[in-house]
Structure formats: C-alpha cells, structure tokens
Amino acid sequence: EALAEHKPDMVVCAWMPMGVDWSHAFRHTPTVREYLLLGEADDGSVGHLWRTWGNPAFRPPTAPPSLPPPYLADGREVLARGC
C-alpha cells in the first residue's frame, strides 16, 4: 500500500523480518529505481535467504542449479555487501 500511495524512487529497509521478502515488492514497483537493505545478509536473520539475498544454499529444492537469484532475474544487481 505505501509503495503505491507514495511512489518512492528509493526505498531504505532496515532489519526486514526473518523469512519475509519485501524486496520483491520493491523490485516490482515501477517508481522504485533503487533499494537499500540493512541487516545481516546471505545467511543472517534478515529477509528470506533465497528470495531476498539469493543464497544458493536456500534455492528451492526442485529448482535447477542454473536458476538465478530473484533479484538478478528481475534485472537488479548487488552493489555492495558487508561494509
């Protein structure tokens, strides 16, 4: 709702709940050009380990090994991790 109402061009998300992926909504909101996720990445306690971070250890069991992480499939890229 907030994305549709406010139409941001950037989203900052701190400590997304574990097992939840809001980044899909960010990537599929036409006005959002960039989003910044703050918290433990890859195998931490923030977001969904596959859908948010693309950790291959958490790829769906029936998915082919060549399946790209969701953010790459949606045309996004990671600019920095672990600062």
PyMOL Python script that loads the backbone (N, CA, C, O; Angstrom):
from pymol import cmd

cmd.read_pdbstr("""\
ATOM      1  N   GLU A   1       0.809  -1.201   0.000  1.00  0.00           N
ATOM      2  CA  GLU A   1       0.000   0.000   0.000  1.00  0.00           C
ATOM      3  C   GLU A   1       0.852   1.264   0.000  1.00  0.00           C
ATOM      4  O   GLU A   1       0.609   2.184  -0.780  1.00  0.00           O
ATOM      5  N   ALA A   2       1.849   1.302   0.878  1.00  0.00           N
ATOM      6  CA  ALA A   2       2.676   2.506   0.990  1.00  0.00           C
ATOM      7  C   ALA A   2       3.434   2.773  -0.311  1.00  0.00           C
ATOM      8  O   ALA A   2       3.581   3.927  -0.712  1.00  0.00           O
ATOM      9  N   LEU A   3       3.916   1.715  -0.977  1.00  0.00           N
ATOM     10  CA  LEU A   3       4.640   1.910  -2.229  1.00  0.00           C
ATOM     11  C   LEU A   3       3.732   2.512  -3.300  1.00  0.00           C
ATOM     12  O   LEU A   3       4.141   3.417  -4.028  1.00  0.00           O
ATOM     13  N   ALA A   4       2.517   2.016  -3.395  1.00  0.00           N
ATOM     14  CA  ALA A   4       1.577   2.530  -4.398  1.00  0.00           C
ATOM     15  C   ALA A   4       1.144   3.957  -4.070  1.00  0.00           C
ATOM     16  O   ALA A   4       0.982   4.784  -4.966  1.00  0.00           O
ATOM     17  N   GLU A   5       0.961   4.237  -2.794  1.00  0.00           N
ATOM     18  CA  GLU A   5       0.489   5.568  -2.397  1.00  0.00           C
ATOM     19  C   GLU A   5       1.565   6.635  -2.535  1.00  0.00           C
ATOM     20  O   GLU A   5       1.299   7.725  -3.042  1.00  0.00           O
ATOM     21  N   HIS A   6       2.780   6.328  -2.087  1.00  0.00           N
ATOM     22  CA  HIS A   6       3.844   7.340  -2.035  1.00  0.00           C
ATOM     23  C   HIS A   6       4.758   7.350  -3.264  1.00  0.00           C
ATOM     24  O   HIS A   6       5.457   8.334  -3.505  1.00  0.00           O
ATOM     25  N   LYS A   7       4.757   6.273  -4.034  1.00  0.00           N
ATOM     26  CA  LYS A   7       5.540   6.177  -5.271  1.00  0.00           C
ATOM     27  C   LYS A   7       6.997   6.622  -5.095  1.00  0.00           C
ATOM     28  O   LYS A   7       7.458   7.534  -5.781  1.00  0.00           O
ATOM     29  N   PRO A   8       7.721   5.971  -4.166  1.00  0.00           N
ATOM     30  CA  PRO A   8       9.113   6.378  -3.939  1.00  0.00           C
ATOM     31  C   PRO A   8      10.020   5.963  -5.098  1.00  0.00           C
ATOM     32  O   PRO A   8       9.731   5.011  -5.823  1.00  0.00           O
ATOM     33  N   ASP A   9      11.118   6.694  -5.254  1.00  0.00           N
ATOM     34  CA  ASP A   9      12.102   6.248  -6.237  1.00  0.00           C
ATOM     35  C   ASP A   9      13.226   5.473  -5.558  1.00  0.00           C
ATOM     36  O   ASP A   9      14.014   4.804  -6.227  1.00  0.00           O
ATOM     37  N   MET A  10      13.304   5.562  -4.222  1.00  0.00           N
ATOM     38  CA  MET A  10      14.260   4.773  -3.445  1.00  0.00           C
ATOM     39  C   MET A  10      13.593   4.318  -2.164  1.00  0.00           C
ATOM     40  O   MET A  10      12.805   5.046  -1.560  1.00  0.00           O
ATOM     41  N   VAL A  11      13.923   3.097  -1.757  1.00  0.00           N
ATOM     42  CA  VAL A  11      13.398   2.544  -0.509  1.00  0.00           C
ATOM     43  C   VAL A  11      14.580   2.142   0.365  1.00  0.00           C
ATOM     44  O   VAL A  11      15.523   1.510  -0.112  1.00  0.00           O
ATOM     45  N   VAL A  12      14.529   2.508   1.646  1.00  0.00           N
ATOM     46  CA  VAL A  12      15.506   2.064   2.634  1.00  0.00           C
ATOM     47  C   VAL A  12      14.760   1.146   3.592  1.00  0.00           C
ATOM     48  O   VAL A  12      13.760   1.533   4.196  1.00  0.00           O
ATOM     49  N   CYS A  13      15.261  -0.068   3.717  1.00  0.00           N
ATOM     50  CA  CYS A  13      14.601  -1.061   4.559  1.00  0.00           C
ATOM     51  C   CYS A  13      15.606  -1.586   5.576  1.00  0.00           C
ATOM     52  O   CYS A  13      16.627  -2.164   5.202  1.00  0.00           O
ATOM     53  N   ALA A  14      15.322  -1.387   6.855  1.00  0.00           N
ATOM     54  CA  ALA A  14      16.217  -1.838   7.918  1.00  0.00           C
ATOM     55  C   ALA A  14      15.604  -3.023   8.653  1.00  0.00           C
ATOM     56  O   ALA A  14      14.472  -2.965   9.133  1.00  0.00           O
ATOM     57  N   TRP A  15      16.379  -4.096   8.729  1.00  0.00           N
ATOM     58  CA  TRP A  15      16.025  -5.281   9.505  1.00  0.00           C
ATOM     59  C   TRP A  15      14.655  -5.860   9.136  1.00  0.00           C
ATOM     60  O   TRP A  15      13.769  -5.994   9.980  1.00  0.00           O
ATOM     61  N   MET A  16      14.510  -6.197   7.856  1.00  0.00           N
ATOM     62  CA  MET A  16      13.325  -6.901   7.381  1.00  0.00           C
ATOM     63  C   MET A  16      13.166  -8.175   8.222  1.00  0.00           C
ATOM     64  O   MET A  16      14.164  -8.828   8.527  1.00  0.00           O
ATOM     65  N   PRO A  17      11.949  -8.540   8.598  1.00  0.00           N
ATOM     66  CA  PRO A  17      11.769  -9.739   9.425  1.00  0.00           C
ATOM     67  C   PRO A  17      12.339 -10.999   8.745  1.00  0.00           C
ATOM     68  O   PRO A  17      12.291 -11.133   7.522  1.00  0.00           O
ATOM     69  N   MET A  18      12.865 -11.894   9.546  1.00  0.00           N
ATOM     70  CA  MET A  18      13.430 -13.142   9.033  1.00  0.00           C
ATOM     71  C   MET A  18      12.342 -13.956   8.330  1.00  0.00           C
ATOM     72  O   MET A  18      11.226 -14.093   8.831  1.00  0.00           O
ATOM     73  N   GLY A  19      12.692 -14.491   7.161  1.00  0.00           N
ATOM     74  CA  GLY A  19      11.779 -15.325   6.403  1.00  0.00           C
ATOM     75  C   GLY A  19      10.790 -14.554   5.550  1.00  0.00           C
ATOM     76  O   GLY A  19       9.969 -15.157   4.857  1.00  0.00           O
ATOM     77  N   VAL A  20      10.854 -13.230   5.590  1.00  0.00           N
ATOM     78  CA  VAL A  20       9.939 -12.364   4.847  1.00  0.00           C
ATOM     79  C   VAL A  20      10.739 -11.672   3.744  1.00  0.00           C
ATOM     80  O   VAL A  20      11.891 -11.295   3.959  1.00  0.00           O
ATOM     81  N   ASP A  21      10.140 -11.504   2.571  1.00  0.00           N
ATOM     82  CA  ASP A  21      10.831 -10.811   1.492  1.00  0.00           C
ATOM     83  C   ASP A  21      10.000  -9.645   0.988  1.00  0.00           C
ATOM     84  O   ASP A  21       9.037  -9.839   0.247  1.00  0.00           O
ATOM     85  N   TRP A  22      10.367  -8.436   1.387  1.00  0.00           N
ATOM     86  CA  TRP A  22       9.718  -7.234   0.873  1.00  0.00           C
ATOM     87  C   TRP A  22      10.400  -6.753  -0.398  1.00  0.00           C
ATOM     88  O   TRP A  22       9.837  -5.945  -1.137  1.00  0.00           O
ATOM     89  N   SER A  23      11.614  -7.245  -0.660  1.00  0.00           N
ATOM     90  CA  SER A  23      12.360  -6.752  -1.818  1.00  0.00           C
ATOM     91  C   SER A  23      11.640  -7.065  -3.133  1.00  0.00           C
ATOM     92  O   SER A  23      11.787  -6.324  -4.105  1.00  0.00           O
ATOM     93  N   HIS A  24      10.879  -8.133  -3.174  1.00  0.00           N
ATOM     94  CA  HIS A  24      10.093  -8.444  -4.377  1.00  0.00           C
ATOM     95  C   HIS A  24       9.151  -7.283  -4.700  1.00  0.00           C
ATOM     96  O   HIS A  24       9.048  -6.858  -5.851  1.00  0.00           O
ATOM     97  N   ALA A  25       8.472  -6.781  -3.683  1.00  0.00           N
ATOM     98  CA  ALA A  25       7.556  -5.638  -3.891  1.00  0.00           C
ATOM     99  C   ALA A  25       8.338  -4.401  -4.320  1.00  0.00           C
ATOM    100  O   ALA A  25       7.868  -3.639  -5.165  1.00  0.00           O
ATOM    101  N   PHE A  26       9.520  -4.190  -3.753  1.00  0.00           N
ATOM    102  CA  PHE A  26      10.339  -3.039  -4.151  1.00  0.00           C
ATOM    103  C   PHE A  26      10.700  -3.144  -5.631  1.00  0.00           C
ATOM    104  O   PHE A  26      10.574  -2.174  -6.379  1.00  0.00           O
ATOM    105  N   ARG A  27      11.154  -4.340  -6.051  1.00  0.00           N
ATOM    106  CA  ARG A  27      11.584  -4.541  -7.437  1.00  0.00           C
ATOM    107  C   ARG A  27      10.442  -4.424  -8.429  1.00  0.00           C
ATOM    108  O   ARG A  27      10.666  -4.093  -9.594  1.00  0.00           O
ATOM    109  N   HIS A  28       9.225  -4.691  -7.987  1.00  0.00           N
ATOM    110  CA  HIS A  28       8.080  -4.670  -8.903  1.00  0.00           C
ATOM    111  C   HIS A  28       7.228  -3.411  -8.774  1.00  0.00           C
ATOM    112  O   HIS A  28       6.103  -3.366  -9.273  1.00  0.00           O
ATOM    113  N   THR A  29       7.759  -2.396  -8.109  1.00  0.00           N
ATOM    114  CA  THR A  29       7.106  -1.093  -8.053  1.00  0.00           C
ATOM    115  C   THR A  29       7.791  -0.213  -9.098  1.00  0.00           C
ATOM    116  O   THR A  29       8.979   0.083  -8.964  1.00  0.00           O
ATOM    117  N   PRO A  30       7.073   0.206 -10.122  1.00  0.00           N
ATOM    118  CA  PRO A  30       7.699   0.912 -11.247  1.00  0.00           C
ATOM    119  C   PRO A  30       8.506   2.150 -10.870  1.00  0.00           C
ATOM    120  O   PRO A  30       9.481   2.473 -11.550  1.00  0.00           O
ATOM    121  N   THR A  31       8.125   2.848  -9.808  1.00  0.00           N
ATOM    122  CA  THR A  31       8.843   4.071  -9.456  1.00  0.00           C
ATOM    123  C   THR A  31      10.140   3.803  -8.693  1.00  0.00           C
ATOM    124  O   THR A  31      11.004   4.678  -8.632  1.00  0.00           O
ATOM    125  N   VAL A  32      10.293   2.614  -8.111  1.00  0.00           N
ATOM    126  CA  VAL A  32      11.477   2.309  -7.295  1.00  0.00           C
ATOM    127  C   VAL A  32      12.651   1.974  -8.207  1.00  0.00           C
ATOM    128  O   VAL A  32      12.667   0.947  -8.884  1.00  0.00           O
ATOM    129  N   ARG A  33      13.631   2.873  -8.203  1.00  0.00           N
ATOM    130  CA  ARG A  33      14.828   2.676  -9.017  1.00  0.00           C
ATOM    131  C   ARG A  33      15.919   1.945  -8.240  1.00  0.00           C
ATOM    132  O   ARG A  33      16.706   1.187  -8.806  1.00  0.00           O
ATOM    133  N   GLU A  34      15.946   2.189  -6.931  1.00  0.00           N
ATOM    134  CA  GLU A  34      16.949   1.554  -6.074  1.00  0.00           C
ATOM    135  C   GLU A  34      16.326   1.231  -4.725  1.00  0.00           C
ATOM    136  O   GLU A  34      15.365   1.868  -4.293  1.00  0.00           O
ATOM    137  N   TYR A  35      16.899   0.226  -4.074  1.00  0.00           N
ATOM    138  CA  TYR A  35      16.514  -0.036  -2.691  1.00  0.00           C
ATOM    139  C   TYR A  35      17.748  -0.453  -1.911  1.00  0.00           C
ATOM    140  O   TYR A  35      18.654  -1.088  -2.450  1.00  0.00           O
ATOM    141  N   LEU A  36      17.770  -0.093  -0.652  1.00  0.00           N
ATOM    142  CA  LEU A  36      18.894  -0.368   0.237  1.00  0.00           C
ATOM    143  C   LEU A  36      18.380  -1.236   1.374  1.00  0.00           C
ATOM    144  O   LEU A  36      17.450  -0.860   2.088  1.00  0.00           O
ATOM    145  N   LEU A  37      19.001  -2.412   1.533  1.00  0.00           N
ATOM    146  CA  LEU A  37      18.624  -3.315   2.607  1.00  0.00           C
ATOM    147  C   LEU A  37      19.701  -3.293   3.681  1.00  0.00           C
ATOM    148  O   LEU A  37      20.880  -3.507   3.398  1.00  0.00           O
ATOM    149  N   LEU A  38      19.288  -3.034   4.903  1.00  0.00           N
ATOM    150  CA  LEU A  38      20.211  -3.004   6.036  1.00  0.00           C
ATOM    151  C   LEU A  38      19.922  -4.186   6.944  1.00  0.00           C
ATOM    152  O   LEU A  38      18.765  -4.471   7.254  1.00  0.00           O
ATOM    153  N   GLY A  39      20.970  -4.873   7.369  1.00  0.00           N
ATOM    154  CA  GLY A  39      20.825  -6.013   8.260  1.00  0.00           C
ATOM    155  C   GLY A  39      21.760  -7.131   7.823  1.00  0.00           C
ATOM    156  O   GLY A  39      22.547  -6.961   6.891  1.00  0.00           O
ATOM    157  N   GLU A  40      21.674  -8.263   8.490  1.00  0.00           N
ATOM    158  CA  GLU A  40      22.528  -9.409   8.197  1.00  0.00           C
ATOM    159  C   GLU A  40      22.109 -10.045   6.871  1.00  0.00           C
ATOM    160  O   GLU A  40      20.971 -10.488   6.716  1.00  0.00           O
ATOM    161  N   ALA A  41      23.026 -10.083   5.936  1.00  0.00           N
ATOM    162  CA  ALA A  41      22.730 -10.616   4.606  1.00  0.00           C
ATOM    163  C   ALA A  41      23.160 -12.076   4.485  1.00  0.00           C
ATOM    164  O   ALA A  41      23.895 -12.605   5.319  1.00  0.00           O
ATOM    165  N   ASP A  42      22.676 -12.703   3.421  1.00  0.00           N
ATOM    166  CA  ASP A  42      23.070 -14.029   2.956  1.00  0.00           C
ATOM    167  C   ASP A  42      22.649 -15.182   3.860  1.00  0.00           C
ATOM    168  O   ASP A  42      21.862 -16.026   3.431  1.00  0.00           O
ATOM    169  N   ASP A  43      23.137 -15.249   5.082  1.00  0.00           N
ATOM    170  CA  ASP A  43      22.722 -16.342   5.964  1.00  0.00           C
ATOM    171  C   ASP A  43      22.415 -15.835   7.365  1.00  0.00           C
ATOM    172  O   ASP A  43      22.559 -16.562   8.348  1.00  0.00           O
ATOM    173  N   GLY A  44      21.999 -14.601   7.442  1.00  0.00           N
ATOM    174  CA  GLY A  44      21.671 -13.985   8.724  1.00  0.00           C
ATOM    175  C   GLY A  44      20.204 -14.103   9.062  1.00  0.00           C
ATOM    176  O   GLY A  44      19.518 -15.026   8.621  1.00  0.00           O
ATOM    177  N   SER A  45      19.739 -13.169   9.840  1.00  0.00           N
ATOM    178  CA  SER A  45      18.365 -13.230  10.344  1.00  0.00           C
ATOM    179  C   SER A  45      17.484 -12.127   9.760  1.00  0.00           C
ATOM    180  O   SER A  45      16.527 -11.692  10.400  1.00  0.00           O
ATOM    181  N   VAL A  46      17.804 -11.677   8.551  1.00  0.00           N
ATOM    182  CA  VAL A  46      17.047 -10.592   7.921  1.00  0.00           C
ATOM    183  C   VAL A  46      16.571 -11.048   6.541  1.00  0.00           C
ATOM    184  O   VAL A  46      17.368 -11.513   5.727  1.00  0.00           O
ATOM    185  N   GLY A  47      15.285 -10.914   6.286  1.00  0.00           N
ATOM    186  CA  GLY A  47      14.733 -11.263   4.987  1.00  0.00           C
ATOM    187  C   GLY A  47      14.691 -12.761   4.744  1.00  0.00           C
ATOM    188  O   GLY A  47      14.930 -13.563   5.647  1.00  0.00           O
ATOM    189  N   HIS A  48      14.384 -13.119   3.509  1.00  0.00           N
ATOM    190  CA  HIS A  48      14.331 -14.522   3.099  1.00  0.00           C
ATOM    191  C   HIS A  48      15.676 -14.860   2.462  1.00  0.00           C
ATOM    192  O   HIS A  48      16.144 -14.137   1.583  1.00  0.00           O
ATOM    193  N   LEU A  49      16.287 -15.934   2.892  1.00  0.00           N
ATOM    194  CA  LEU A  49      17.660 -16.215   2.470  1.00  0.00           C
ATOM    195  C   LEU A  49      17.804 -16.464   0.970  1.00  0.00           C
ATOM    196  O   LEU A  49      18.862 -16.175   0.412  1.00  0.00           O
ATOM    197  N   TRP A  50      16.793 -16.982   0.309  1.00  0.00           N
ATOM    198  CA  TRP A  50      16.852 -17.139  -1.149  1.00  0.00           C
ATOM    199  C   TRP A  50      16.205 -15.959  -1.857  1.00  0.00           C
ATOM    200  O   TRP A  50      16.828 -15.327  -2.710  1.00  0.00           O
ATOM    201  N   ARG A  51      14.950 -15.657  -1.505  1.00  0.00           N
ATOM    202  CA  ARG A  51      14.203 -14.635  -2.251  1.00  0.00           C
ATOM    203  C   ARG A  51      14.795 -13.239  -2.095  1.00  0.00           C
ATOM    204  O   ARG A  51      14.770 -12.453  -3.042  1.00  0.00           O
ATOM    205  N   THR A  52      15.324 -12.918  -0.926  1.00  0.00           N
ATOM    206  CA  THR A  52      15.905 -11.595  -0.700  1.00  0.00           C
ATOM    207  C   THR A  52      17.370 -11.555  -1.117  1.00  0.00           C
ATOM    208  O   THR A  52      17.786 -10.660  -1.853  1.00  0.00           O
ATOM    209  N   TRP A  53      18.152 -12.529  -0.646  1.00  0.00           N
ATOM    210  CA  TRP A  53      19.609 -12.475  -0.799  1.00  0.00           C
ATOM    211  C   TRP A  53      20.157 -13.367  -1.901  1.00  0.00           C
ATOM    212  O   TRP A  53      21.293 -13.178  -2.335  1.00  0.00           O
ATOM    213  N   GLY A  54      19.368 -14.343  -2.368  1.00  0.00           N
ATOM    214  CA  GLY A  54      19.863 -15.240  -3.418  1.00  0.00           C
ATOM    215  C   GLY A  54      20.893 -16.235  -2.940  1.00  0.00           C
ATOM    216  O   GLY A  54      21.709 -16.701  -3.735  1.00  0.00           O
ATOM    217  N   ASN A  55      20.881 -16.578  -1.649  1.00  0.00           N
ATOM    218  CA  ASN A  55      21.830 -17.558  -1.115  1.00  0.00           C
ATOM    219  C   ASN A  55      21.532 -18.917  -1.757  1.00  0.00           C
ATOM    220  O   ASN A  55      20.460 -19.478  -1.528  1.00  0.00           O
ATOM    221  N   PRO A  56      22.464 -19.460  -2.560  1.00  0.00           N
ATOM    222  CA  PRO A  56      22.193 -20.702  -3.286  1.00  0.00           C
ATOM    223  C   PRO A  56      21.922 -21.900  -2.380  1.00  0.00           C
ATOM    224  O   PRO A  56      21.297 -22.865  -2.819  1.00  0.00           O
ATOM    225  N   ALA A  57      22.369 -21.864  -1.150  1.00  0.00           N
ATOM    226  CA  ALA A  57      22.095 -22.959  -0.216  1.00  0.00           C
ATOM    227  C   ALA A  57      20.609 -23.043   0.124  1.00  0.00           C
ATOM    228  O   ALA A  57      20.146 -24.062   0.635  1.00  0.00           O
ATOM    229  N   PHE A  58      19.859 -21.972  -0.160  1.00  0.00           N
ATOM    230  CA  PHE A  58      18.434 -21.920   0.161  1.00  0.00           C
ATOM    231  C   PHE A  58      17.560 -21.839  -1.096  1.00  0.00           C
ATOM    232  O   PHE A  58      16.383 -21.484  -1.022  1.00  0.00           O
ATOM    233  N   ARG A  59      18.153 -22.175  -2.253  1.00  0.00           N
ATOM    234  CA  ARG A  59      17.394 -22.244  -3.512  1.00  0.00           C
ATOM    235  C   ARG A  59      16.303 -23.299  -3.329  1.00  0.00           C
ATOM    236  O   ARG A  59      16.542 -24.298  -2.650  1.00  0.00           O
ATOM    237  N   PRO A  60      15.122 -23.114  -3.905  1.00  0.00           N
ATOM    238  CA  PRO A  60      14.072 -24.130  -3.778  1.00  0.00           C
ATOM    239  C   PRO A  60      14.602 -25.505  -4.213  1.00  0.00           C
ATOM    240  O   PRO A  60      15.308 -25.601  -5.217  1.00  0.00           O
ATOM    241  N   PRO A  61      14.272 -26.559  -3.475  1.00  0.00           N
ATOM    242  CA  PRO A  61      14.849 -27.885  -3.752  1.00  0.00           C
ATOM    243  C   PRO A  61      14.565 -28.416  -5.156  1.00  0.00           C
ATOM    244  O   PRO A  61      15.353 -29.199  -5.685  1.00  0.00           O
ATOM    245  N   THR A  62      13.471 -28.010  -5.757  1.00  0.00           N
ATOM    246  CA  THR A  62      13.150 -28.505  -7.101  1.00  0.00           C
ATOM    247  C   THR A  62      13.679 -27.593  -8.207  1.00  0.00           C
ATOM    248  O   THR A  62      13.513 -27.888  -9.391  1.00  0.00           O
ATOM    249  N   ALA A  63      14.310 -26.493  -7.823  1.00  0.00           N
ATOM    250  CA  ALA A  63      14.819 -25.536  -8.820  1.00  0.00           C
ATOM    251  C   ALA A  63      16.128 -26.042  -9.422  1.00  0.00           C
ATOM    252  O   ALA A  63      16.935 -26.660  -8.727  1.00  0.00           O
ATOM    253  N   PRO A  64      16.336 -25.783 -10.705  1.00  0.00           N
ATOM    254  CA  PRO A  64      17.608 -26.184 -11.324  1.00  0.00           C
ATOM    255  C   PRO A  64      18.755 -25.341 -10.755  1.00  0.00           C
ATOM    256  O   PRO A  64      18.549 -24.189 -10.374  1.00  0.00           O
ATOM    257  N   PRO A  65      19.947 -25.907 -10.700  1.00  0.00           N
ATOM    258  CA  PRO A  65      21.102 -25.157 -10.177  1.00  0.00           C
ATOM    259  C   PRO A  65      21.384 -23.874 -10.946  1.00  0.00           C
ATOM    260  O   PRO A  65      22.010 -22.957 -10.415  1.00  0.00           O
ATOM    261  N   SER A  66      20.929 -23.804 -12.188  1.00  0.00           N
ATOM    262  CA  SER A  66      21.177 -22.608 -13.005  1.00  0.00           C
ATOM    263  C   SER A  66      20.186 -21.474 -12.720  1.00  0.00           C
ATOM    264  O   SER A  66      20.328 -20.382 -13.269  1.00  0.00           O
ATOM    265  N   LEU A  67      19.186 -21.723 -11.868  1.00  0.00           N
ATOM    266  CA  LEU A  67      18.198 -20.683 -11.559  1.00  0.00           C
ATOM    267  C   LEU A  67      18.886 -19.484 -10.911  1.00  0.00           C
ATOM    268  O   LEU A  67      19.526 -19.635  -9.871  1.00  0.00           O
ATOM    269  N   PRO A  68      18.767 -18.286 -11.509  1.00  0.00           N
ATOM    270  CA  PRO A  68      19.420 -17.122 -10.909  1.00  0.00           C
ATOM    271  C   PRO A  68      18.645 -16.642  -9.684  1.00  0.00           C
ATOM    272  O   PRO A  68      17.450 -16.909  -9.561  1.00  0.00           O
ATOM    273  N   PRO A  69      19.322 -15.936  -8.777  1.00  0.00           N
ATOM    274  CA  PRO A  69      18.613 -15.340  -7.645  1.00  0.00           C
ATOM    275  C   PRO A  69      17.509 -14.415  -8.149  1.00  0.00           C
ATOM    276  O   PRO A  69      17.644 -13.821  -9.218  1.00  0.00           O
ATOM    277  N   PRO A  70      16.414 -14.286  -7.388  1.00  0.00           N
ATOM    278  CA  PRO A  70      15.296 -13.457  -7.832  1.00  0.00           C
ATOM    279  C   PRO A  70      15.683 -12.032  -8.219  1.00  0.00           C
ATOM    280  O   PRO A  70      15.154 -11.498  -9.194  1.00  0.00           O
ATOM    281  N   TYR A  71      16.594 -11.408  -7.476  1.00  0.00           N
ATOM    282  CA  TYR A  71      16.955 -10.022  -7.817  1.00  0.00           C
ATOM    283  C   TYR A  71      17.642  -9.955  -9.176  1.00  0.00           C
ATOM    284  O   TYR A  71      17.446  -8.986  -9.911  1.00  0.00           O
ATOM    285  N   LEU A  72      18.444 -10.961  -9.529  1.00  0.00           N
ATOM    286  CA  LEU A  72      19.074 -10.968 -10.848  1.00  0.00           C
ATOM    287  C   LEU A  72      18.044 -11.241 -11.938  1.00  0.00           C
ATOM    288  O   LEU A  72      18.078 -10.620 -13.000  1.00  0.00           O
ATOM    289  N   ALA A  73      17.129 -12.172 -11.671  1.00  0.00           N
ATOM    290  CA  ALA A  73      16.075 -12.473 -12.646  1.00  0.00           C
ATOM    291  C   ALA A  73      15.214 -11.240 -12.916  1.00  0.00           C
ATOM    292  O   ALA A  73      14.665 -11.089 -14.007  1.00  0.00           O
ATOM    293  N   ASP A  74      15.098 -10.357 -11.916  1.00  0.00           N
ATOM    294  CA  ASP A  74      14.314  -9.129 -12.059  1.00  0.00           C
ATOM    295  C   ASP A  74      15.136  -7.960 -12.590  1.00  0.00           C
ATOM    296  O   ASP A  74      14.644  -6.833 -12.647  1.00  0.00           O
ATOM    297  N   GLY A  75      16.388  -8.220 -12.979  1.00  0.00           N
ATOM    298  CA  GLY A  75      17.208  -7.178 -13.583  1.00  0.00           C
ATOM    299  C   GLY A  75      17.915  -6.259 -12.604  1.00  0.00           C
ATOM    300  O   GLY A  75      18.348  -5.171 -12.983  1.00  0.00           O
ATOM    301  N   ARG A  76      18.040  -6.675 -11.359  1.00  0.00           N
ATOM    302  CA  ARG A  76      18.746  -5.871 -10.351  1.00  0.00           C
ATOM    303  C   ARG A  76      20.121  -6.455 -10.100  1.00  0.00           C
ATOM    304  O   ARG A  76      20.424  -7.561 -10.549  1.00  0.00           O
ATOM    305  N   GLU A  77      20.946  -5.721  -9.390  1.00  0.00           N
ATOM    306  CA  GLU A  77      22.279  -6.200  -9.030  1.00  0.00           C
ATOM    307  C   GLU A  77      22.624  -5.769  -7.624  1.00  0.00           C
ATOM    308  O   GLU A  77      22.036  -4.832  -7.086  1.00  0.00           O
ATOM    309  N   VAL A  78      23.585  -6.461  -7.029  1.00  0.00           N
ATOM    310  CA  VAL A  78      24.074  -6.094  -5.705  1.00  0.00           C
ATOM    311  C   VAL A  78      25.286  -5.194  -5.900  1.00  0.00           C
ATOM    312  O   VAL A  78      26.236  -5.564  -6.591  1.00  0.00           O
ATOM    313  N   LEU A  79      25.254  -4.020  -5.295  1.00  0.00           N
ATOM    314  CA  LEU A  79      26.365  -3.088  -5.434  1.00  0.00           C
ATOM    315  C   LEU A  79      27.384  -3.214  -4.318  1.00  0.00           C
ATOM    316  O   LEU A  79      28.564  -2.936  -4.532  1.00  0.00           O
ATOM    317  N   ALA A  80      26.960  -3.624  -3.136  1.00  0.00           N
ATOM    318  CA  ALA A  80      27.895  -3.797  -2.022  1.00  0.00           C
ATOM    319  C   ALA A  80      27.264  -4.719  -0.987  1.00  0.00           C
ATOM    320  O   ALA A  80      26.049  -4.723  -0.790  1.00  0.00           O
ATOM    321  N   ARG A  81      28.113  -5.493  -0.338  1.00  0.00           N
ATOM    322  CA  ARG A  81      27.676  -6.372   0.746  1.00  0.00           C
ATOM    323  C   ARG A  81      28.698  -6.298   1.853  1.00  0.00           C
ATOM    324  O   ARG A  81      29.903  -6.229   1.610  1.00  0.00           O
ATOM    325  N   GLY A  82      28.197  -6.315   3.075  1.00  0.00           N
ATOM    326  CA  GLY A  82      29.070  -6.392   4.230  1.00  0.00           C
ATOM    327  C   GLY A  82      30.064  -5.256   4.350  1.00  0.00           C
ATOM    328  O   GLY A  82      31.242  -5.421   4.031  1.00  0.00           O
ATOM    329  N   CYS A  83      29.612  -4.139   4.794  1.00  0.00           N
ATOM    330  CA  CYS A  83      30.506  -2.984   4.927  1.00  0.00           C
ATOM    331  C   CYS A  83      31.120  -2.922   6.289  1.00  0.00           C
ATOM    332  O   CYS A  83      31.898  -2.013   6.575  1.00  0.00           O
TER     333      CYS A  83
END
""", "prot")
cmd.dss("prot")
cmd.show_as("cartoon", "prot")
cmd.util.cbc("prot")
cmd.orient("prot")
